[in-house]
Amino acid sequence: MYKTLIIGKSPSQHGDKVGRLIYFFTSLLLITFILLIAYNILNEHETEKSKITESKVILNVLAFSDLVNSISKKEFYEFEYEEFTYNVTVIQSNNMSIAISKNGLLSIYLENKGDKKNI
Amino acid sequence: MIKKIYEDFKWIIYGHKLKNFPERFKGSIEPKSKIEIYKAYLPMVFTKPGFFKVIIVSSKELTFNIVLTSPSDEIKIKEMVPKLAPILEVEFNTTRPQICKVKLPKYSLYIKVEVKLNPERLKPFHVIDKPWFIDVEVKKGIESILQRIDNPKIREVFIRRWGGKNVTVITIYVNNKGNKTLTILDWGNYDVYVFDIYKEKLVGYCGVKALVMKPFRINVEPGQQKPLIDLVMEYENKCLYINGHKCSSKLEPGKYILKINLNTKPFITVTMVVVFKLPER
């Protein structure tokens, strides 16, 4: 059935070298395509797996308390825009930060501090 | 030594959605540096007064095992949980009470945004909030209403009640700026709330409740404008009347917020600034 789908006729029906070559390359193309799809599916699965856990570190209560305190923040930003006053408070941030300009442009950053807090 | 980090994860957002926030981060971050992942004008994101929360977390999580040396350690951990709510997950192992498992996103950001009206910047009859298909018109006197009334008996009622009086008429129109016919179902009921602009406290209310079984159907073609409701405001001896109904009996002159809720489908709310002045002598 596949043979008919690919080139319409089986190699024996062609009976020449050209026909055999066409059959061979088309089959090779199909196999490569299937392998590519399989690779993509597997790769996606690997990425999804990586989101679950990155590291498992053993901490004592004191070290954990330091980590919690480093994530808890109280940063204030205030600006005025037309009839509104905006008050922005950063409550928590872990390896991320923000900046707000005087006219209210918010920028969000990812950070690589490289210190102990950046676990 | 600080290493370059390569990351590939999804973003999860709780609370107020940030428009055009990327779904995923895939890239590397150089040591002791930061990468901008999002940029937006907050006045375009938060357009109304109120309190908003935005929690951004990465799908990539960190897991810790915390060694508990005494029962007081468990209490300390439990005390810390609210500090990192809602991103922190703590699991106390009953079979191994000396260890507890903690999970938190590798990247997280939790911000609170409070948008407040600045009374000093608000001009009289400034419309703070309204649906896109609504227009608000404010006129002194009832002339604008009389122009739209053909029935002589109704005209007479209006003239007898408000003719020559110092009244302000707020007219709410349906203005179809879209390209499809707009249908409004109107049950004829409305509620008007008056708020103190500085204390944001309710200082007045009036409304009309009518038992309408079959709502009025208003079809507005694209580019067409149709009046929906007229509110005649009368401020006299520190009393506020809307369409003849007492809204507040003691209202000092000044700026107020007027919130008009119409019992329609789609639901229509108009929030605007009003100023009441004592009559000039």
Interface residues (C-beta under 8 A of the other chain):
Chain A: T47 S50 K51 I52 T53 E54 S55 K56 V57 I58 L59 N60 V61 F64 S65 V68 N69 I71 S72 F79 E80 Y81 E82 E83 F84 T85 Y86 N87 V88 T89 V90 I91 Q92 S93 N94 N95 M96 S97 I98 I100 N103 G104 L105 L106 S107 I108 Y109 L110 E111 N112 K113 G114 I119
Chain B: I2 K3 K4 I5 E7 D8 F9 K10 F25 I29 E30 P31 K32 S33 K34 I35 E36 I37 Y38 K39 A40 Y41 L42 P43 V45 F46 P49 I56 S58 S59 K60 E61 L62 T63 F64 N65 I66 V67 L68 T69 D73 K76 I77 M80 K83 L84 I87 L88 V102 K103 L104 P105 K106 Y107 S108 L109 Y110 I111 K112 V113 E114 V115 K116 L117 N118 R121 L122 H126 I128
